[in-house]
Every structure is written in C-alpha cells, then in structure tokens.
C-alpha cells in the first residue's frame, strides 16, 4: 500500500469517527453535545491586557464545586468463599445508571471526535486556499506541462511550505512524473499529497511527545520572540496539565520586560498554578529559587518563561546558556524540553526565528500558535524540512482548550479531507 492509500484510509476512518458521534447524538456540530465527563476545575477569565500577547474570550466553565456522579448502591452480601454476591439486574434495571454508563463509555469517542473536528475547523482556511486550488489545478490543466508546474509551485509557496522545501519538492515531483510516465492531472494530485507527506513522515525519527521526568519535576523552558503568544501558551499548557491532575508552577524568567512578571502571575492565579517571580533581577537567580520552591512543594511540571529579545543574539545566547546551566545543576537532565513558540501567521519569518533560536540553544520542539488564523498551514512541513524540529503543540483557536498536541494524522485529515 502506497503512502497515499494509507493517508486515504486514515482520513476515511477519522471521518467515520466524527460522523458516528454526530449521528448517535443527532447533531450537526459536536459543540452541541453536552459534556458528560468531569469539566475543567477552574473558571478562568481570559481577558488580560498586554500589548505583546493575545486577548481572547473564553466560554463559561463550571465552578470549583463539581458534582460527583456515583453508581446506585448495591446490596453485596459476601458468601463464605469471599466472592461478591449481587444481582445483575441491579445494573440493568436502573435506567439512570445505565444512561450514565452509556454517556461515560462514549466520553473517549466524543473526545476523539472533538479532537479530529478541531483540526478540521482549525485548518479550514488552509484547506480552502490550498486544497481547493490544488483540485482546481487538476481540472484546469489537461496536461502536465511547465505552466502546470509554475502554478503548482506558486500555490505551494503561498501555503508557506517554504521556498527551499518547494524547490526540492518540485525536483522530486518532476522526476517522478517522468519516471512513472504520469499524464493524468487528477492522479498527479495523489502523487503531490504523497510527496508532501514524505517530507514529514519519511524516515521519521522525531517525536511529538513531551519528555517527562521519571523523578521530580518536569522542567519545560519556553522561548520565543515577544508577541508570538508565549505567555498565553504557558497559561494554556498549565491549564492542560492541571486538568490532567498535575501540580504546575510558572516561573517568570522574563524579568526585565515591563509587566511580564505581573502578567504571568495573573495567569498563574487564573489557572490555579503555583508561581515564582521577581522583577528587574537576574533571570537565572529567579529560576534557581523557583526550582528550589518547586521541589519543596512537589510540583509535577515547571513552565519557565524567558526573554524574547532576539535582536541581540549574543546577549540572549549568554542568558539562555546561564539559565540552562542553573537548571541542569539543580535538576538532573533538565530542562527536559525547550519549546520554541512561533506565530503561524508570520509565515517564513517564523522559520527564520526557528533557525535563529536553534543556533543559540537546544530547541526540542515547536509550538505553533494561531494556526487557525492563517491559510498558510504548510508551515508545518517547512519547519520539519528546514529546521528538523518536531511540532509538539498547535494553537487552533482562542479558548484554553484549543492548544492541541500535534497529531500528524489529524493534520492530514484537516488539510485533505475534502479530497478523499
């Protein structure tokens, strides 16, 4: 089975997951399904004013007092053999309990469908601009000639796949067309999709999983230029891990930017995270003291904010080197992750940032914010091809729950579902 056939199977299976849930609950949109699982723990107001960060609104969350749903009491008399003795009818005849069980059996299915649907909605702009034009290209041209190649090249560059990546891609495509004697432009669309994802998955050794510490706190260092959404990304990550039952601390390592420490502190309060920070002082010292407190309080995950002054690479490199040494001396093998936050709407400027940060520190993963706000979702492929760093999270909306762990199969679905 070729890669295209595998992609087609992936997309069709994901379509089935979404459609099955929609049909079962008789809804047009998955957002219409009422949550049956335990809701987020904390109500959060997301309106924090800051010139360098996003302002956005959040749907209402429940309060801290969560209703606990319990199964009906059963009469369980123990026989002498130590086995529980109860009637199966106790489960079957209780309609409320049966309904509860059904809902919770569907929780995972609903969660999976919602995750797939979020990629569908979040990548709709790219799909509309790129995939629909790709389909039109196959109809417009009756033969594969230089005119076809020129339009395809422009289409890929506009999708932010990246000039270098596109040039190499076009060379491979021309060679394959010639070798396989391809003349059908509709079939060529399959070959194009095939080749595009060879960029990401061929000989894949990168991982999108977060490297969690076996003992002690997992330390995640967050880097990126000011204005890309770094602080709100830290808040969303804290929110994600807190709702997974983790204790999270934010450390304000961006100590000199006006308002940065106070802003992160406010996010910590709103998400329920621990916080450590001091203004106008040595970042490495603040981080050291914060890590001491994190260990004392048995924190599970530490999210460290850093300065984003890329204009002066030499100074930033020295600062990050010092920060890394302090972290490594205090917690073995830390930082466990260094995540670079990039604003997807900045396109190739984001690729330049990735290359620059890669020169000055060890970047282990990318967080792409605002991917839903651009028609240039091809930047995911450009990042993989040009800087060889895995995308670990993507932002597909403004809500706290819209920061998603990157999933290449869901990404494929979000881009090409209309072509399969």
C-alpha positions in Angstrom: 0.0 0.0 0.0 1.4 3.4 -1.0 1.5 6.4 1.3 -1.5 8.0 -0.4 -3.6 4.9 0.2 -2.6 4.9 3.8 -3.5 8.6 4.1 -6.8 7.9 2.4 -7.5 5.2 5.0 -6.6 7.5 7.8 -8.9 10.2 6.6 -11.8 7.9 6.0 -11.5 6.4 9.4 -11.4 9.8 11.1 -14.5 10.9 9.0 -16.3 7.8 10.3 -15.4 8.6 14.0 -16.9 12.1 13.6 -19.9 11.1 11.7 -20.7 8.2 14.0 -20.8 10.6 17.0 -22.9 13.2 15.1 -25.4 10.5 14.1 -25.6 9.0 17.5 -26.3 12.3 19.2 -28.3 13.7 16.2 -26.2 17.0 16.0 -24.7 18.9 13.1 -21.9 20.3 15.3 -20.0 18.4 18.0 -20.1 21.5 20.2 -23.8 20.8 20.7 -23.1 17.7 22.7 -23.2 18.4 26.4 -20.1 17.4 28.3 -20.7 14.3 30.4 -17.2 13.9 31.8 -15.8 16.0 34.7 -15.5 19.6 33.4 -12.4 21.8 33.9 -11.6 22.5 37.5 -11.4 26.3 37.4 -13.3 29.1 35.9 -11.0 31.4 34.1 -11.4 34.9 32.8 -9.1 35.2 29.8 -9.1 39.0 29.4 -5.6 40.0 30.2 -4.4 43.2 28.5 -0.9 43.1 27.2 0.4 44.7 24.0 2.5 41.7 23.2 0.0 39.0 23.8 -3.4 37.9 22.6 -6.7 38.9 24.2 -9.5 36.5 23.8 -12.7 35.3 25.3 -13.5 32.0 26.9 -16.7 30.0 27.3 -18.0 29.7 30.8 -16.5 26.9 32.9 -18.0 25.3 35.9 -17.1 26.4 39.4 -14.7 24.5 41.7 -17.7 22.6 43.2 -18.0 19.7 40.9 -20.9 17.3 41.0 -19.9 13.7 41.6 -22.0 11.2 39.8 -22.0 7.8 41.6 -23.4 4.5 40.7 -26.5 3.3 42.7 -25.9 1.4 45.9 -25.8 -2.4 45.5 -26.6 -4.9 48.1 -23.4 -7.0 48.2 -23.5 -9.9 50.7 -20.3 -11.8 50.9 -20.5 -15.6 50.7 -18.1 -17.7 52.6 -16.0 -18.1 49.5 -15.2 -14.4 49.6 -16.9 -13.6 46.3 -19.3 -10.6 45.8 -22.9 -11.7 45.6 -25.2 -9.3 43.7 -27.8 -9.4 41.1 -27.0 -8.3 37.6 -30.5 -6.7 37.5 -29.2 -4.0 39.9 -27.2 -2.6 36.9 -29.7 -3.3 34.1 -32.9 -2.1 35.7 -31.6 1.2 36.9 -32.2 3.4 33.9 -30.3 6.4 35.3 -27.2 4.4 35.9 -27.5 2.7 32.5 -27.7 6.2 30.9 -24.7 7.3 33.0 -22.6 4.3 31.9 -23.5 4.9 28.3 -22.5 8.5 28.4 -19.2 7.7 30.0 -18.5 4.9 27.6 -18.9 7.5 24.9 -16.6 10.1 26.6 -13.5 8.8 24.8 -15.3 8.6 21.5 -16.6 12.1 21.9 -13.2 13.4 22.9 -11.5 11.7 19.9 -14.2 13.1 17.5 -13.8 16.6 19.0 -10.0 16.4 18.6 -10.4 15.5 14.9 -13.1 18.1 14.4 -10.8 20.8 15.9 -8.2 20.1 13.2 -11.0 20.2 10.6 -12.1 23.7 11.8 -8.7 25.0 12.6 -7.2 24.2 9.2 -10.2 25.2 7.2 -8.5 28.4 5.9 -5.5 26.4 4.6 -7.8 23.7 3.2 -9.9 26.3 1.4 -7.0 28.2 -0.1 -4.6 25.3 -0.8 -6.5 22.1 -1.3 -9.4 23.6 -3.3 -7.0 25.3 -5.6 -5.0 22.1 -6.0 -8.2 20.3 -7.1 -9.0 23.2 -9.5 -5.4 23.0 -10.9 -6.0 19.4 -11.9 -9.2 20.4 -13.7 -7.8 23.5 -15.3 -4.8 21.7 -16.9 -5.4 18.9 -19.3 -1.8 18.0 -19.4 1.2 18.2 -17.1 3.4 20.9 -18.6 5.6 23.8 -17.5 2.6 26.0 -17.0 1.1 23.4 -14.6 4.4 23.2 -12.6 4.6 27.0 -12.3 1.1 27.3 -10.9 1.7 24.4 -8.5 5.0 26.0 -7.3 3.2 29.3 -6.6 0.4 27.5 -4.8 2.9 25.7 -2.5 4.8 28.8 -1.7 1.6 30.7 -0.9 0.7 27.9 1.5 4.0 28.7 3.3 5.6 25.3 2.5 8.8 27.3 2.1 10.8 28.2 -1.0 13.7 25.8 -0.3 11.3 23.0 0.5 9.2 23.7 -2.6 12.2 23.8 -4.9 13.4 20.4 -3.7 9.8 19.1 -3.8 9.3 20.2 -7.4 12.5 18.5 -8.5 11.3 15.2 -6.9 7.9 15.6 -8.5 9.2 16.2 -12.0 11.5 13.2 -11.7 8.6 11.0 -10.5 6.3 12.2 -13.3 8.9 11.4 -15.9 9.8 8.1 -14.3 6.3 6.9 -13.9 5.1 8.5 -17.1 2.2 10.3 -15.4 -0.1 12.2 -17.6 -3.4 12.4 -15.6 -3.5 15.6 -13.6 -6.1 14.2 -11.2 -3.9 11.2 -10.4 -1.0 13.7 -10.0 -2.9 15.2 -7.1 -2.5 11.9 -5.3 1.2 11.9 -6.1 1.5 15.5 -4.8 -0.1 14.6 -1.5 2.1 11.5 -1.3 5.3 13.5 -1.8 4.2 16.3 0.6 3.9 13.9 3.5 7.0 12.1 2.7 8.6 15.4 3.8 7.2 14.9 7.2 7.0 11.1 7.8 9.7 9.5 5.7 12.4 8.0 7.9 10.7 9.8 10.8 12.7 9.7 14.0 11.3 12.8 15.6 8.7 12.6 18.3 5.8 14.9 19.2 5.7 13.5 22.8 6.8 15.6 25.7 9.8 14.1 27.6 8.5 13.7 31.1 11.0 13.3 34.0 10.9 9.9 35.7 11.6 11.6 39.1 11.0 15.1 40.4 9.5 17.9 38.3 9.5 18.0 34.6 11.0 21.3 33.5 9.8 22.9 30.3 11.7 26.0 29.1 9.6 28.3 26.9 11.4 30.5 24.4 10.3 32.8 21.5 10.3 36.5 20.5 7.9 38.9 22.2 4.4 39.0 20.6 4.1 35.4 19.4 1.8 34.3 22.2 4.4 32.8 24.5 2.8 33.8 27.8 -0.7 32.7 26.8 0.8 29.4 25.6 2.3 28.9 29.0 -1.1 29.5 30.5 -2.8 27.0 28.2 -0.1 24.4 28.9 -0.6 25.0 32.7 -4.4 24.7 32.2 -4.0 21.4 30.2 -1.7 19.8 32.8 -3.7 21.0 35.8 -6.8 19.4 34.4 -4.9 16.2 34.0 -4.3 16.2 37.7 -0.7 17.7 37.7 0.6 20.3 40.0 2.1 23.1 37.9 4.4 26.0 38.6 5.1 29.0 36.4 8.5 30.8 36.8 8.9 34.3 35.4 12.3 34.3 33.8 11.5 37.3 31.6 12.4 39.7 34.5 13.1 43.0 32.7 10.2 43.4 30.2 7.7 45.8 31.6 4.7 44.0 33.1 5.9 40.5 32.1 6.2 39.1 35.7 2.9 40.5 36.8 1.1 39.2 33.7 2.4 35.7 34.3 1.5 35.9 37.9 -2.1 36.7 37.0 -2.2 33.8 34.6 -1.0 31.5 37.4 -3.8 32.7 39.7 -6.4 32.2 37.0 -5.3 28.7 36.0 -4.5 27.6 39.6 -0.8 27.2 39.0 1.9 27.9 41.6 4.1 31.0 40.7 7.5 32.3 41.4 8.9 35.6 40.0 10.8 38.8 40.8 11.1 41.9 38.6 14.3 43.6 37.5 16.7 40.9 38.7 19.0 38.2 37.3 16.7 35.6 35.4 19.0 32.7 36.3 18.7 33.5 40.0 15.0 33.8 39.9 14.8 30.4 38.1 17.1 28.8 40.6 15.0 30.0 43.6 11.8 29.0 41.7 13.1 25.4 41.2 14.0 25.1 44.9 10.4 26.0 45.8 9.0 23.7 43.1 10.9 20.7 44.5 9.9 21.6 48.1 6.2 21.7 47.0 6.4 18.5 45.0 5.4 20.3 41.7 5.0 18.0 38.8 5.6 20.4 35.9 7.5 23.6 35.8 6.9 26.1 33.0 9.7 28.7 32.7 9.1 31.9 30.7 12.2 33.6 29.2 13.1 36.8 27.5 12.4 37.2 23.8 15.0 39.7 22.7 16.2 38.0 19.6 17.6 41.3 18.2 20.7 40.8 20.3 21.6 37.2 19.8 24.8 37.3 21.7 23.3 38.5 24.9 20.3 36.2 24.6 22.6 33.2 24.0 24.6 34.0 27.1 21.4 34.4 29.2 20.0 31.1 27.9 23.3 29.3 28.5 23.4 30.5 32.1 19.7 29.6 32.6 20.4 26.1 31.2 23.4 25.5 33.5 21.4 26.6 36.5 18.5 24.3 35.7 20.8 21.4 34.9 22.8 21.8 38.1 19.6 21.8 40.2 17.5 19.2 38.4 19.2 16.3 36.6 18.7 16.1 32.8 16.7 19.4 32.9 15.4 21.2 31.1 13.5 18.2 29.8 12.0 20.3 26.9 12.9 23.6 25.4 9.8 24.7 23.3 10.0 27.5 20.8 6.8 29.4 20.3 6.1 30.6 16.8 3.2 32.6 15.5 2.0 30.7 12.4 0.6 33.9 10.8 4.1 35.3 10.4 4.9 32.6 7.9 8.5 32.5 6.8 9.5 34.9 9.5 8.6 32.1 11.9 11.0 29.8 10.1 13.8 32.4 10.4 13.1 32.6 14.1 13.3 28.8 14.4 16.7 28.8 12.7 18.0 31.7 14.8 16.9 30.1 18.1 18.3 26.8 17.0 21.7 28.5 16.7 21.7 29.8 20.3 20.1 27.0 22.3 18.9 23.4 22.0 15.3 23.5 20.8 13.4 20.2 21.3 10.0 21.2 20.0 7.9 23.9 18.3 4.6 25.4 19.5 2.7 26.9 16.5 0.2 29.4 17.7 -2.7 30.9 15.7 -2.6 28.1 13.0 -6.4 28.6 12.7 -5.9 32.2 11.7 -3.9 31.6 8.6 -4.3 30.0 5.2 -0.6 29.0 5.4 -0.8 25.8 7.3 2.0 24.4 5.1 4.4 26.0 7.6 4.3 22.7 9.5 6.0 20.9 6.6 8.5 23.8 6.1 9.6 23.6 9.8 10.2 19.9 9.6 12.1 20.1 6.3 14.2 23.3 7.0 14.9 23.1 10.8 14.2 19.4 11.5 12.5 20.2 14.8 9.1 18.4 15.6 6.0 20.5 16.1 4.7 19.4 19.6 1.7 21.7 20.0 -0.5 23.8 17.7 -3.0 26.6 18.5 -6.3 26.0 16.7 -8.4 28.7 18.4 -8.6 31.2 21.3 -10.1 29.0 24.0 -7.9 27.5 26.7 -8.7 24.0 25.3 -7.7 25.0 21.8 -3.9 24.3 22.3 -3.6 20.8 20.9 -0.9 18.2 21.0 0.3 18.0 17.4 -1.0 14.9 15.6 0.2 14.3 12.0 -2.8 12.1 11.2 -5.3 14.7 12.3 -3.3 17.3 10.4 -3.5 15.2 7.3 -7.3 14.9 7.9 -7.7 18.7 8.4 -5.9 19.5 5.2 -7.1 16.8 2.8 -10.5 15.5 4.0 -12.3 17.1 1.1 -10.1 15.4 -1.5 -10.7 11.8 -0.3 
